[in-house]
Amino acid sequence: MERDLDRTNLALRLANIFTSLTPERLDAAFQNTREIQHSKADKVVAMEMMHVKSYEEAYKLNRIGPIAVRVFHVSP
């Protein structure tokens, strides 16, 4: 039961870190989170979270507005 509580606390800490930091600071936070450094599975999850966060930041920087497609019909 205590192990589940530890995992829940880690998940909440990771979610808090993930939503509040930029990718550079996120990487530093993951490097300083002991549980991640001691668990290969947690490292994989953290790496995937970094990919998602990086993609999100890139999307915010390079937003493209909706593309309007116009179709013209030409009558013979």
N, C-alpha and C positions, 0 to 999 in steps of 0.2 A: 504494500500500500504506500509506503514512504517513497519507493522508487517511482510510482506513478505521480506522486505529488512533486517530486523533483523534476520529472519530465514536463509536467504541466507548468511549473515555474519557469523552466528553461524556455518552453514554447512561448509563454507570455513575454519573457524578456526579449526573445528573438523578434517577436512581432513588434514590440515597442521600438527596438533598435531599427528594424527594417523600415518602419513607417516614418521615422523621424530624421533619418540621416541621409546625406548624399552618399553616392557609391564609395568615394574615397574614405569618408569617415566610417562608413559601414564596414569596410574591409578592416580598418584599424580596430573597430569594436569587436569584430569576430576574432581577430588575432588575440585580443585580451580576454576573451570568454573561455575560461578554463574547460568547461564541459565540451565545447566544440573541439578544442585542441586534443582532448583525450578520446574522442570517439570518431571513428572513420565515417560512420553513418551521419553523424551531425555535421562533419566537414562537407559531405556531399550535399546535404540539405542547405547548408550555408552558401555553398558555391552556386547552387541553383537559385537561391534567393538573390545572390549578387547578379546573376544573369538577368533575372526579372527586373531588378532595380535599375540596372544599366540600360536595359531596353526601355523602361519607363522614362528614364531621364533623357535618352536619345529622342524618344517620341515627343517629349515636351519641347525639346529644342528645335525639332524639325517638323513641326506640325504643318500639315498641308490641308488646306480647306477642302471642303467637298468638291469633287470634280463633277462638273455638269457635262453630260454627254448629250450632244445634239445630233439628232438624226434628221437629215433632209431627204425628202422624197421628191424625186424629179419625175414629172409626168412626161411620157413621150409625146 
